[in-house]
Every structure is written in structure tokens, then in C-alpha cells.
Amino acid sequence: MPRQELARFLRDRRERLRPEDLGLASGGEPRRTPGLRREEVAELAHMSVDYYVRLEQARGPRPSPRILDGLAGALRLAPAERSHLFRLAGTSPPPGTRARRRVRPHVAGMLRRLPETAAVVTDASYDVVACNPLARVLIGEDLDGESNLARRRFLGRGRNHFSTGAEEFGRIAVARLRRSADRYPRDAALAELLAELHAGSEEFRRLWEERPVHAPGHRTKTLDHPEAGRLRLNCDVLLVPEEDQEVVLITADAGSSTARSFHRLAARVARTTEDTDSAGPVARRGTSGAPGLLGAG
């Protein structure tokens, strides 16, 4: 355990906090140093002052996960900072209780700023939690009934366009779901999904036993679209590690027939959006996707 680095990290994060940010009274006495006092951090973290002082002086024992969780809460650490704290202490962060199923606003905003790129966000259980209008037009509008790509792939739910990536996506999905099962052993919704897939798909059971391993990256797929015809698509994945989510960006090669199809579809999306906006507020439909196409990650 790098005690000096851990001590510097704790001091730095303590000095960045202001007492008023945490609802602590100043007591009317001026503070000689910025940030919280060590006693205040120890109280917020439910640990002894002596133990915390020893950690900041790089002479304390290895803190337990319970102590580290208390410190992360007391110092108001962001998810990435919390993981860094655990790594400095030579301990793996404990798994969360469940996968995050809400997309961050800035990620959703990014999807709207990609007019000729189809973009989809999936969570750790392969639920589609967000997608942009081009993705809905390109892939289909029937995910309101079934938004989980693993169920669609292995249980045949929803409308599925032919894609050359369908078989590959099966292995990708199982690899990701295996990782998720390890990370979130107490996620009831994920456990229900896995039980359903095991009960309903022999292919899923076989792949699960094979324990496939996959790293997100670039994939090229061909999709037969009922309106635009055969499309050659590039699928690339951006990770949102704090939320354990993946953003799949679906693009076409510049100057290709697929790029021209994307341009026409995007123009139709823009016209439809303008017509909808001019007609006044209406209920917006949900996300959409198709198995085999979105399996770049």
C-alpha cells in the first residue's frame, strides 16, 4: 500500500471541502487551514480521530473496505475518486448493489448533437437507456415493448432485421452479462434477466458455460433495413465507466451509399421533429434498438 500517496490524497480532498458544504457550523472561530478539520472528517466517517490522523501521516494500517467507504462518503468523493481511494489502499472497490439504469444528462445531450450518427446507450444488463432519433428510425420503433437487447437476441422478442453481427453479438452479450453478474450480485432485476435467459435459450446456456471474454471496440456489420435497404455500418463503443454504461456510435463510411442513406434518414428525422414541434407538445416515444447491430461492445 503506497501510504504516502494515500496520505496526500486524503489531505488534498479534506482541504478542498468547506464546512458549510456539509452543513457544519464554523463555531465563529477562524480556521487556520483550509477545508475540514481532521476531527470533522473522522466524525463524518464514523472512525476514531487517532486512526484518521495516522492515515494522513502515512503511518496507519491498511484501512478496511468499511473504513474506506466511510471516508469516501465523508470527503464527498466522486465515483472515480472513490475507486482511486480503494486502489491506493490496495483494495478492490466492493460491487454496487445494482446496475445504473439512468443515463447522465450530458450523455443524452451528446446523442442529440449527432444528427447523422445513430447512437445508443446500454446499461450493464443490456437495457437500452437512451438513443437518438436516427437510431430509432434506422433500427425500428418497437423497443417500447422490449428494451433489453439480450432478451431480443436470445428470446426472439421484438422485430429483428437481419444483421451479419447477430451471432457475434450473442457472445458479446454473454461476456458482458457475466461481468455484470460478478459486479452486481445483489441486483434483483439482473438476476431475473439471467434466470429468464437460462430458462428460455439453449444457445444462451451454451455460451454462458463457454465463458466468452470480450473487450469493447470497433465492429463492421451489414444490416438489411426495410426502408433504406442493405447498409454497411461501423459500430464503435465509448465507455461511461462511472455508470458502467456503453455508448454505441453507428456510422457510415464517407461517400458510401450507406452514408447517403443516413443523410436521407437524418433529413426525414429533422422534418418529422419540426412537424412535431410545430404541432405542440406530444408524448415522446421511448428508446429503440435491434440485436446484432448494437453489439459492438
Rosetta silent file (secondary structure, phi, psi, omega in degrees, C-alpha in Angstrom):
SEQUENCE: MPRQELARFLRDRRERLRPEDLGLASGGEPRRTPGLRREEVAELAHMSVDYYVRLEQARGPRPSPRILDGLAGALRLAPAERSHLFRLAGTSPPPGTRARRRVRPHVAGMLRRLPETAAVVTDASYDVVACNPLARVLIGEDLDGESNLARRRFLGRGRNHFSTGAEEFGRIAVARLRRSADRYPRDAALAELLAELHAGSEEFRRLWEERPVHAPGHRTKTLDHPEAGRLRLNCDVLLVPEEDQEVVLITADAGSSTARSFHRLAARVARTTEDTDSAGPVARRGTSGAPGLLGAG
SCORE:     score description
SCORE:     0.000 S_00000001
   1 L     0.000  123.212  178.844    0.000    0.000    0.000 S_00000001
   2 L   -75.716   87.661 -172.558    1.536    3.386   -1.015 S_00000001
   3 H   -61.231  -38.766 -178.679    0.973    5.112    2.331 S_00000001
   4 H   -64.411  -42.541  179.379    2.454    8.457    1.263 S_00000001
   5 H   -65.859  -41.400  177.791    0.174    8.686   -1.790 S_00000001
   6 H   -62.037  -43.553 -179.778   -2.859    7.696    0.260 S_00000001
   7 H   -62.310  -43.601  179.813   -1.990   10.323    2.885 S_00000001
   8 H   -64.183  -39.969 -179.136   -1.566   13.062    0.248 S_00000001
   9 H   -64.000  -44.683 -179.964   -4.857   12.120   -1.404 S_00000001
  10 H   -63.557  -43.962  179.623   -6.770   12.274    1.899 S_00000001
  11 H   -62.825  -44.015 -178.480   -5.226   15.625    2.833 S_00000001
  12 H   -60.831  -47.337 -178.319   -5.923   17.104   -0.580 S_00000001
  13 H   -69.544  -33.939  177.432   -9.579   16.061   -0.606 S_00000001
  14 H   -65.112  -42.527 -176.222  -10.099   17.174    3.010 S_00000001
  15 H   -72.551  -17.261  179.076   -8.659   20.636    2.316 S_00000001
  16 H   -80.277  -19.893 -176.071  -10.921   21.102   -0.711 S_00000001
  17 L   -84.237  146.366  173.856  -14.116   20.821    1.329 S_00000001
  18 L  -107.748  140.085 -178.219  -15.785   23.742    3.062 S_00000001
  19 H   -55.135  -39.226 -177.756  -17.624   23.160    6.342 S_00000001
  20 H   -65.810  -25.456  177.613  -20.731   24.937    5.063 S_00000001
  21 H   -65.193  -25.354 -177.631  -20.914   22.498    2.124 S_00000001
  22 H  -108.310   10.248  178.265  -21.524   19.712    4.630 S_00000001
  23 L    73.315   24.668 -179.675  -23.787   21.651    6.953 S_00000001
  24 L   -94.883  135.720  178.326  -21.124   22.013    9.656 S_00000001
  25 L   -76.705  139.729 -179.665  -21.175   25.049   11.902 S_00000001
  26 L   -77.648  -19.399  179.984  -17.953   27.057   11.987 S_00000001
  27 L    74.981    5.700  177.424  -18.424   27.938   15.666 S_00000001
  28 L    80.183   -5.098 -178.549  -17.389   31.521   14.991 S_00000001
  29 L   -95.097  133.492  177.590  -13.699   30.675   15.228 S_00000001
  30 L   -66.193  145.176 -179.955  -11.449   31.441   12.235 S_00000001
  31 L   -94.215  132.908 -178.671   -9.818   28.392   10.650 S_00000001
  32 L   -79.084  -21.701  179.591   -6.048   28.409   10.365 S_00000001
  33 L  -129.689  153.472 -179.654   -6.064   25.938    7.464 S_00000001
  34 L   -71.368  159.423  173.408   -8.456   25.491    4.533 S_00000001
  35 L    82.932 -163.796 -179.935  -11.041   22.762    4.396 S_00000001
  36 L   -81.061  158.893  170.668  -12.340   20.476    7.115 S_00000001
  37 L   -81.917  155.571  178.278  -10.583   19.620   10.336 S_00000001
  38 H   -59.060  -38.108  179.996   -9.344   16.069   10.804 S_00000001
  39 H   -61.405  -37.137 -179.511  -11.760   15.667   13.702 S_00000001
  40 H   -68.639  -41.720  177.440  -14.675   16.564   11.427 S_00000001
  41 H   -62.419  -44.989 -179.377  -13.665   14.030    8.773 S_00000001
  42 H   -60.346  -41.350  179.392  -13.274   11.317   11.403 S_00000001
  43 H   -65.821  -43.981  179.876  -16.713   12.065   12.820 S_00000001
  44 H   -65.151  -32.341 -178.313  -18.357   12.032    9.383 S_00000001
  45 H   -88.622   -1.975  179.399  -16.569    8.768    8.504 S_00000001
  46 L    59.000   51.381  177.725  -17.525    7.133   11.848 S_00000001
  47 L  -140.720  167.621 -178.924  -13.946    6.372   12.824 S_00000001
  48 L   -74.412  148.709  178.348  -11.569    7.448   15.586 S_00000001
  49 H   -62.193  -41.237 -178.844   -9.679   10.703   15.212 S_00000001
  50 H   -59.771  -42.594 -179.301   -6.409    8.951   16.067 S_00000001
  51 H   -63.332  -45.226 -178.682   -6.878    6.411   13.261 S_00000001
  52 H   -64.563  -42.171  178.972   -7.608    9.124   10.697 S_00000001
  53 H   -59.134  -41.564  179.228   -4.619   11.219   11.817 S_00000001
  54 H   -64.273  -36.632  176.661   -2.348    8.201   11.407 S_00000001
  55 H   -63.465  -43.161 -179.539   -3.653    7.654    7.860 S_00000001
  56 H   -70.405  -21.395  178.268   -2.894   11.271    6.944 S_00000001
  57 L   -96.067   10.151  176.130    0.566   10.921    8.458 S_00000001
  58 L    59.690   35.914  177.485    1.264    7.793    6.361 S_00000001
  59 L  -134.507   16.442 -179.835    1.721    5.568    9.394 S_00000001
  60 L   -91.860  163.475  176.055   -1.663    3.879    9.700 S_00000001
  61 L   -73.231  171.951  178.633   -2.551    0.238    8.978 S_00000001
  62 L   -64.070  121.992 -179.299   -4.342   -0.813    5.804 S_00000001
  63 L   -72.785  147.220  179.880   -7.920    0.524    6.115 S_00000001
  64 L   -77.731  162.581  175.539  -10.799   -1.906    5.717 S_00000001
  65 H   -55.514  -34.994  178.826  -13.449   -1.528    2.965 S_00000001
  66 H   -64.232  -44.535  178.093  -15.873   -0.269    5.647 S_00000001
  67 H   -63.297  -43.041 -179.337  -13.447    2.486    6.669 S_00000001
  68 H   -63.850  -40.233  176.767  -12.761    3.391    3.040 S_00000001
  69 H   -62.558  -40.190  178.015  -16.482    3.629    2.293 S_00000001
  70 H   -63.427  -41.773  178.297  -16.865    5.915    5.300 S_00000001
  71 H   -65.684  -40.978  179.440  -14.018    8.141    4.124 S_00000001
  72 H   -60.414  -40.247  178.080  -15.414    8.285    0.575 S_00000001
  73 H   -70.774  -42.237 -178.692  -18.728    9.495    1.947 S_00000001
  74 H   -64.091  -38.006 -177.514  -17.198   11.954    4.405 S_00000001
  75 L   -90.355    3.531  178.479  -14.958   13.505    1.730 S_00000001
  76 L    54.471   48.892 -177.731  -17.771   13.553   -0.859 S_00000001
  77 L   -75.382  139.845  171.715  -15.692   11.613   -3.376 S_00000001
  78 L   -70.522  163.448 -178.453  -16.945   11.149   -6.921 S_00000001
  79 H   -52.838  -43.212 -179.886  -17.177    7.533   -8.184 S_00000001
  80 H   -66.228  -37.385  178.076  -13.788    7.730   -9.923 S_00000001
  81 H   -67.787  -38.629  177.950  -12.202    9.243   -6.795 S_00000001
  82 H   -60.876  -45.793  178.467  -13.752    6.518   -4.630 S_00000001
  83 H   -61.505  -39.580  179.029  -12.257    3.823   -6.871 S_00000001
  84 H   -63.857  -40.398  177.931   -8.893    5.594   -6.713 S_00000001
  85 H   -59.524  -44.664  179.821   -9.053    5.663   -2.893 S_00000001
  86 H   -64.615  -39.223  179.411   -9.643    1.909   -2.782 S_00000001
  87 H   -65.217  -40.859  178.017   -6.766    1.303   -5.199 S_00000001
  88 H   -61.105  -32.738  179.618   -4.402    3.396   -3.086 S_00000001
  89 L   -84.733    1.617  178.755   -5.359    1.268   -0.090 S_00000001
  90 L    72.018   30.264 -177.264   -4.645   -1.924   -2.062 S_00000001
  91 L  -132.006  142.247  176.285   -8.282   -2.998   -2.010 S_00000001
  92 L   -79.024  136.717  177.148  -10.806   -3.609   -4.774 S_00000001
  93 L   -60.529  136.388  178.009  -13.932   -1.447   -4.544 S_00000001
  94 L   -65.726  150.382 -179.648  -16.905   -3.543   -3.412 S_00000001
  95 L   -65.888  152.011  175.309  -19.561   -4.111   -6.092 S_00000001
  96 L   -72.499  170.455 -178.842  -22.577   -1.865   -6.186 S_00000001
  97 L   -77.894  -27.636 -179.259  -25.972   -3.153   -5.252 S_00000001
  98 L  -159.226  160.670  177.527  -27.396   -2.806   -8.766 S_00000001
  99 L   -70.277  148.779  177.884  -26.589   -1.607  -12.260 S_00000001
 100 L   -81.486  129.289 -174.229  -27.295    2.043  -13.068 S_00000001
 101 L  -119.220   18.813  174.258  -30.272    2.337  -15.375 S_00000001
 102 L  -122.612  137.322 -178.074  -30.455    6.099  -15.882 S_00000001
 103 L   -87.593  143.623  178.678  -28.375    7.921  -18.450 S_00000001
 104 L   -68.398  144.265 -177.946  -26.468   11.054  -17.444 S_00000001
 105 H   -56.600  -38.325 -177.752  -27.911   14.304  -18.900 S_00000001
 106 H   -70.048  -28.340  175.951  -24.662   15.235  -20.669 S_00000001
 107 H   -71.113  -44.200  177.128  -24.587   11.814  -22.364 S_00000001
 108 H   -61.061  -38.611  177.955  -28.194   12.205  -23.505 S_00000001
 109 H   -64.455  -36.093  178.408  -27.331   15.678  -24.773 S_00000001
 110 H   -62.465  -38.974 -179.380  -24.428   14.291  -26.789 S_00000001
 111 H   -60.652  -37.895 -178.612  -26.787   11.913  -28.600 S_00000001
 112 H   -71.063  -18.355 -178.427  -28.929   14.830  -29.764 S_00000001
 113 L   -95.112   17.138 -179.874  -25.859   16.568  -31.223 S_00000001
 114 L  -121.619   73.403 -170.654  -25.066   13.695  -33.610 S_00000001
 115 L   -64.223  -31.979 -179.038  -27.561   14.219  -36.473 S_00000001
 116 L  -114.079   26.189  172.122  -26.015   11.743  -38.950 S_00000001
 117 L  -127.678  127.365  173.881  -24.769    9.217  -36.408 S_00000001
 118 E   -81.260  129.367 -174.847  -27.071    6.666  -34.819 S_00000001
 119 E  -133.295  135.879 -177.425  -26.234    6.477  -31.114 S_00000001
 120 E  -135.941  140.498  175.522  -27.479    4.123  -28.408 S_00000001
 121 E  -113.315  127.235  177.167  -26.661    3.858  -24.684 S_00000001
 122 E  -119.573  147.157  177.786  -26.941    0.479  -22.952 S_00000001
 123 L   -91.887 -173.105 -173.694  -26.556   -0.316  -19.263 S_00000001
 124 L   -67.453  -17.037  177.958  -24.782   -3.275  -17.666 S_00000001
 125 L  -103.086   11.364 -179.809  -27.771   -5.577  -18.213 S_00000001
 126 L    67.225   28.062  164.617  -28.124   -4.561  -21.897 S_00000001
 127 E   -79.399  137.550  172.713  -31.194   -2.420  -21.398 S_00000001
 128 E   -79.398  115.261 -177.278  -31.291    0.469  -23.878 S_00000001
 129 E  -100.998  -11.816  175.881  -31.457    3.522  -21.615 S_00000001
 130 E  -167.475  150.922  170.352  -31.196    6.185  -24.351 S_00000001
 131 E  -159.807  159.936 -177.751  -30.897    6.579  -28.116 S_00000001
 132 L   -94.557  170.079 -175.005  -31.167    9.410  -30.622 S_00000001
 133 H   -58.400  -38.146 -179.579  -33.837    9.891  -33.334 S_00000001
 134 H   -63.484  -37.928  177.356  -31.695    8.500  -36.162 S_00000001
 135 H   -62.712  -39.228  179.497  -31.167    5.278  -34.236 S_00000001
 136 H   -64.866  -43.177  179.882  -34.919    4.927  -33.782 S_00000001
 137 H   -69.550  -40.791 -176.656  -35.590    5.433  -37.492 S_00000001
 138 H   -66.667  -42.046 -169.286  -32.658    3.276  -38.567 S_00000001
 139 H  -100.580  -31.944 -179.500  -33.322    0.323  -36.302 S_00000001
 140 L   136.667  164.617 -173.512  -37.047    0.372  -35.577 S_00000001
 141 L  -112.533   18.681 -171.138  -39.678    1.737  -33.222 S_00000001
 142 L  -106.240   17.786  178.011  -40.661   -1.364  -31.266 S_00000001
 143 L   -80.372   -5.145  175.700  -38.355   -1.227  -28.242 S_00000001
 144 L   -60.392  -33.023  179.697  -41.120    0.351  -26.174 S_00000001
 145 L   -82.548  -35.239 -179.966  -42.355   -3.183  -25.565 S_00000001
 146 L  -145.802  104.674 -175.315  -38.940   -4.833  -25.030 S_00000001
 147 L   -99.224    1.201 -179.480  -35.889   -2.628  -24.481 S_00000001
 148 E   -93.626  119.851 -174.546  -33.471   -5.335  -23.351 S_00000001
 149 H   -69.960  -28.819  178.199  -31.186   -6.382  -26.199 S_00000001
 150 H   -69.091  -41.686  176.346  -30.295   -9.729  -24.621 S_00000001
 151 H   -62.793  -41.613 -179.966  -33.950  -10.751  -24.414 S_00000001
 152 H   -64.450  -40.323 -177.571  -34.454   -9.683  -28.010 S_00000001
 153 H   -71.539  -47.870 -171.814  -31.389  -11.598  -29.163 S_00000001
 154 H   -94.336  -23.895 -177.827  -31.838  -14.861  -27.265 S_00000001
 155 H  -108.547    0.630  174.463  -35.607  -14.998  -26.741 S_00000001
 156 L    69.913   26.056 -179.065  -36.648  -13.604  -30.125 S_00000001
 157 L   -87.098  142.301  179.090  -38.645  -10.722  -28.740 S_00000001
 158 L    85.535  171.145  178.732  -39.302   -7.683  -30.894 S_00000001
 159 L   -84.547  127.615 -175.602  -38.787   -7.120  -34.600 S_00000001
 160 L  -119.810  114.539  171.516  -35.324   -8.148  -35.733 S_00000001
 161 L   -74.447  150.339  177.190  -33.785   -7.004  -39.004 S_00000001
 162 L   -65.298  135.172  176.892  -31.182   -9.349  -40.454 S_00000001
 163 E  -142.589  138.289  177.935  -27.666   -8.417  -39.386 S_00000001
 164 L   -68.718  -11.733 -178.523  -24.350  -10.133  -40.013 S_00000001
 165 L   -93.929    5.064 -173.274  -23.406   -9.314  -36.416 S_00000001
 166 H   -61.928  -45.423 -178.803  -26.175  -11.320  -34.739 S_00000001
 167 H   -65.984  -44.008  179.660  -24.039  -14.370  -33.913 S_00000001
 168 H   -62.209  -39.496 -178.983  -21.121  -12.270  -32.721 S_00000001
 169 H   -62.915  -30.589  176.762  -23.427  -10.160  -30.575 S_00000001
 170 H   -57.871  -45.986  179.356  -24.556  -13.297  -28.755 S_00000001
 171 H   -68.679  -39.697  178.756  -21.034  -13.880  -27.448 S_00000001
 172 H   -60.902  -45.168 -177.854  -20.549  -10.181  -26.714 S_00000001
 173 H   -63.527  -43.247 -178.954  -23.771  -10.048  -24.705 S_00000001
 174 H   -65.079  -41.731  179.337  -22.929  -13.129  -22.644 S_00000001
 175 H   -60.364  -43.537 -179.308  -19.437  -11.830  -21.877 S_00000001
 176 H   -69.585  -40.186 -179.858  -20.831   -8.512  -20.659 S_00000001
 177 H   -66.721  -32.784  175.605  -23.640  -10.118  -18.661 S_00000001
 178 H   -64.669  -43.682  177.219  -21.117  -12.406  -16.959 S_00000001
 179 H   -61.335  -41.384 -178.839  -19.078   -9.367  -15.911 S_00000001
 180 H   -65.983  -38.711  178.678  -22.221   -7.663  -14.685 S_00000001
 181 H   -62.576  -35.026  176.843  -23.271  -10.693  -12.651 S_00000001
 182 H   -70.991  -37.708 -176.475  -19.898  -10.561  -10.871 S_00000001
 183 H   -75.090  -36.257 -171.974  -20.147   -6.803  -10.255 S_00000001
 184 L  -124.526   66.076 -176.862  -23.767   -6.703   -9.104 S_00000001
 185 L   -66.525  -15.688 -178.453  -24.549   -9.955   -7.280 S_00000001
 186 L  -105.989   12.844  179.590  -27.408   -8.267   -5.403 S_00000001
 187 L   -82.283  107.828 -175.089  -29.147   -6.728   -8.436 S_00000001
 188 H   -65.705  -39.812 -178.984  -32.591   -8.374   -8.445 S_00000001
 189 H   -65.377  -39.945  178.148  -33.506   -7.203  -11.964 S_00000001
 190 H   -66.667  -42.276  178.443  -30.262   -8.584  -13.398 S_00000001
 191 H   -61.166  -39.932  178.074  -30.735  -11.894  -11.583 S_00000001
 192 H   -64.458  -41.805  178.260  -34.262  -12.153  -13.008 S_00000001
 193 H   -60.695  -47.562 -178.044  -32.969  -11.454  -16.524 S_00000001
 194 H   -63.902  -39.222  177.846  -30.266  -14.133  -16.277 S_00000001
 195 H   -63.363  -40.173  179.291  -32.744  -16.698  -14.943 S_00000001
 196 H   -65.959  -41.650  179.656  -35.095  -15.938  -17.815 S_00000001
 197 H   -68.084  -40.808  177.212  -32.340  -16.263  -20.413 S_00000001
 198 H   -62.499  -40.492 -177.467  -31.097  -19.536  -18.927 S_00000001
 199 H   -73.437  -30.665 -170.598  -34.618  -20.964  -18.907 S_00000001
 200 H  -104.526   -7.072 -174.623  -35.572  -19.802  -22.394 S_00000001
 201 L  -138.498  115.311  175.092  -32.464  -20.149  -24.569 S_00000001
 202 H   -65.763  -36.735  178.740  -30.285  -23.208  -25.130 S_00000001
 203 H   -62.303  -42.355  179.236  -27.830  -21.004  -27.035 S_00000001
 204 H   -62.595  -43.540  179.960  -27.517  -18.685  -24.048 S_00000001
 205 H   -61.641  -40.541 -179.728  -26.861  -21.609  -21.699 S_00000001
 206 H   -65.436  -46.677 -179.498  -24.171  -22.966  -24.025 S_00000001
 207 H   -65.469  -36.567  179.292  -22.428  -19.605  -24.387 S_00000001
 208 H   -60.297  -41.475  179.840  -22.627  -18.989  -20.640 S_00000001
 209 H   -70.537  -25.569  178.511  -20.736  -22.220  -19.986 S_00000001
 210 H   -75.701  -15.896  178.702  -18.110  -21.249  -22.574 S_00000001
 211 L    52.077   59.960 -179.927  -17.311  -18.098  -20.554 S_00000001
 212 L   -65.681  150.732  177.814  -16.561  -15.813  -23.533 S_00000001
 213 L  -120.789  135.436 -176.658  -14.318  -12.795  -22.972 S_00000001
 214 L  -147.589  140.247  173.721  -14.772   -9.594  -24.940 S_00000001
 215 L  -113.768  133.925  179.750  -13.379   -6.066  -24.898 S_00000001
 216 L   -58.152  143.589 -179.788  -15.427   -3.225  -26.441 S_00000001
 217 L  -172.192 -156.058 -176.941  -14.071   -1.966  -29.745 S_00000001
 218 L   -89.274  137.139  174.925  -14.750   -1.391  -33.426 S_00000001
 219 E  -138.048  148.083  173.443  -17.032   -3.690  -35.431 S_00000001
 220 E  -115.904  130.974 -176.198  -18.356   -3.560  -39.011 S_00000001
 221 E  -135.727  159.178  174.740  -21.803   -5.035  -39.696 S_00000001
 222 E  -116.608  131.207 -177.248  -24.296   -5.275  -42.512 S_00000001
 223 E  -123.524  133.412  172.462  -27.975   -4.584  -41.832 S_00000001
 224 E   -92.765  105.403 -176.434  -30.960   -5.188  -44.116 S_00000001
 225 E   -98.437  135.034 -174.939  -33.230   -2.228  -43.408 S_00000001
 226 L   -63.711  -24.407 -179.583  -36.843   -2.365  -44.706 S_00000001
 227 L  -103.283  -43.714 -173.170  -36.733    1.248  -45.941 S_00000001
 228 L   -93.804   -8.336  179.760  -33.083    2.037  -46.675 S_00000001
 229 E    84.539 -154.031 -177.484  -32.017   -1.376  -47.980 S_00000001
 230 E   -79.636  127.343 -176.668  -28.664   -3.014  -47.227 S_00000001
 231 E  -122.266  134.528  174.169  -26.455   -0.828  -45.022 S_00000001
 232 E  -100.912  116.120 -168.446  -22.802   -1.299  -44.138 S_00000001
 233 E  -117.102  141.806  170.968  -22.342    0.079  -40.650 S_00000001
 234 E  -100.218  129.959  179.133  -19.402    0.918  -38.421 S_00000001
 235 E  -119.179  122.012  178.975  -20.065    0.392  -34.713 S_00000001
 236 E  -128.277  147.655 -173.679  -17.754    1.937  -32.127 S_00000001
 237 E  -113.472  132.142  167.712  -18.107    1.992  -28.363 S_00000001
 238 E  -109.910  133.448 -178.268  -17.454    4.789  -25.887 S_00000001
 239 E   -92.574  142.423  169.680  -17.425    3.737  -22.242 S_00000001
 240 E  -114.382   82.813 -168.216  -19.093    5.631  -19.393 S_00000001
 241 L   -63.520  -33.145 -178.752  -17.183    3.858  -16.611 S_00000001
 242 L   -62.687  -30.543 -178.833  -18.768    5.687  -13.668 S_00000001
 243 L  -103.112   -3.090 -174.901  -22.192    4.360  -14.714 S_00000001
 244 L    55.272   45.853  179.404  -20.964    1.058  -16.212 S_00000001
 245 E  -122.688  161.401  179.310  -22.693    2.004  -19.463 S_00000001
 246 E  -125.907  135.316  172.960  -21.699    1.907  -23.131 S_00000001
 247 E  -102.893  116.401  179.005  -22.437    4.426  -25.887 S_00000001
 248 E   -98.099  119.879  178.594  -22.564    2.696  -29.281 S_00000001
 249 E  -102.033  122.757 -176.420  -21.949    5.055  -32.220 S_00000001
 250 E  -111.721  115.651 -174.326  -23.207    3.728  -35.577 S_00000001
 251 E  -130.184  172.656  177.780  -21.741    5.480  -38.603 S_00000001
 252 L  -122.765  150.795  175.416  -21.211    5.015  -42.348 S_00000001
 253 L   -62.047  138.220 -179.491  -18.061    5.374  -44.449 S_00000001
 254 L   -59.399  134.617  177.154  -17.843    8.827  -46.018 S_00000001
 255 L    80.329   -1.135 -178.009  -19.120    8.931  -49.599 S_00000001
 256 L   -83.821  166.551  176.298  -20.676    5.451  -49.449 S_00000001
 257 H   -63.443  -32.952  177.062  -24.223    4.517  -50.394 S_00000001
 258 H   -65.368  -39.697  177.525  -24.866    3.904  -46.700 S_00000001
 259 H   -61.612  -38.959  177.760  -23.738    7.462  -45.915 S_00000001
 260 H   -66.145  -38.467  176.795  -26.234    8.764  -48.478 S_00000001
 261 H   -64.193  -41.427  177.324  -28.951    6.650  -46.877 S_00000001
 262 H   -59.227  -42.806 -178.619  -28.002    8.041  -43.462 S_00000001
 263 H   -61.821  -43.526  179.154  -28.267   11.578  -44.873 S_00000001
 264 H   -65.241  -43.503  179.411  -31.770   10.911  -46.231 S_00000001
 265 H   -63.715  -42.242  179.679  -32.901    9.292  -42.996 S_00000001
 266 H   -63.341  -38.521  178.586  -31.470   12.151  -40.922 S_00000001
 267 H   -64.241  -40.455  178.637  -33.270   14.690  -43.139 S_00000001
 268 H   -65.680  -39.083  177.218  -36.551   12.827  -42.632 S_00000001
 269 H   -60.165  -44.333 -178.439  -35.944   12.767  -38.877 S_00000001
 270 H   -62.813  -42.139  179.633  -35.354   16.541  -38.903 S_00000001
 271 H   -64.698  -43.040 -179.937  -38.573   17.174  -40.854 S_00000001
 272 H   -62.950  -40.015  179.089  -40.571   14.931  -38.542 S_00000001
 273 H   -64.620  -41.169  178.920  -39.138   16.673  -35.492 S_00000001
 274 H   -63.831  -42.587  179.511  -40.023   20.096  -36.920 S_00000001
 275 H   -63.589  -40.696  179.985  -43.580   18.952  -37.672 S_00000001
 276 H   -65.027  -44.432 -178.980  -43.926   17.524  -34.185 S_00000001
 277 H   -64.458  -38.656 -178.528  -42.594   20.665  -32.523 S_00000001
 278 H   -71.224  -22.205  179.802  -44.894   22.920  -34.578 S_00000001
 279 L   -82.550   -7.831  179.903  -47.889   20.796  -33.597 S_00000001
 280 L   101.478  177.618 -176.723  -47.252   21.424  -29.899 S_00000001
 281 L   -63.555  134.247  175.550  -46.245   19.169  -27.000 S_00000001
 282 L  -137.644  164.012  176.870  -46.841   15.462  -27.548 S_00000001
 283 L   -70.856  129.073  179.133  -45.833   12.312  -25.753 S_00000001
 284 L   -87.811  139.070  176.522  -42.372   11.179  -26.880 S_00000001
 285 L   -76.601  165.752 -174.046  -41.798    7.534  -27.599 S_00000001
 286 L   -83.959 -156.259 -176.320  -39.055    5.633  -25.821 S_00000001
 287 L   -81.157  169.123 -179.785  -35.770    4.146  -26.926 S_00000001
 288 L  -150.883  154.632 -179.286  -35.236    1.690  -29.726 S_00000001
 289 L  -173.118  176.688  179.212  -32.657   -0.830  -30.893 S_00000001
 290 L  -147.367  136.554  179.589  -32.022   -4.174  -32.538 S_00000001
 291 L   -66.900  153.455 -179.512  -29.850   -7.133  -31.546 S_00000001
 292 L    90.332  -42.113 -179.976  -26.870   -7.918  -33.694 S_00000001
 293 L   -79.982  -41.340 -171.470  -26.495   -4.293  -34.745 S_00000001
 294 L   -88.914    6.275 -173.420  -25.707   -2.788  -31.348 S_00000001
 295 L   -86.648   40.718  177.271  -23.253   -5.441  -30.248 S_00000001
 296 L   -76.699  -16.546 -174.331  -20.060   -3.502  -30.798 S_00000001
 297 L  -118.814    0.000    0.000  -19.338   -3.546  -27.093 S_00000001
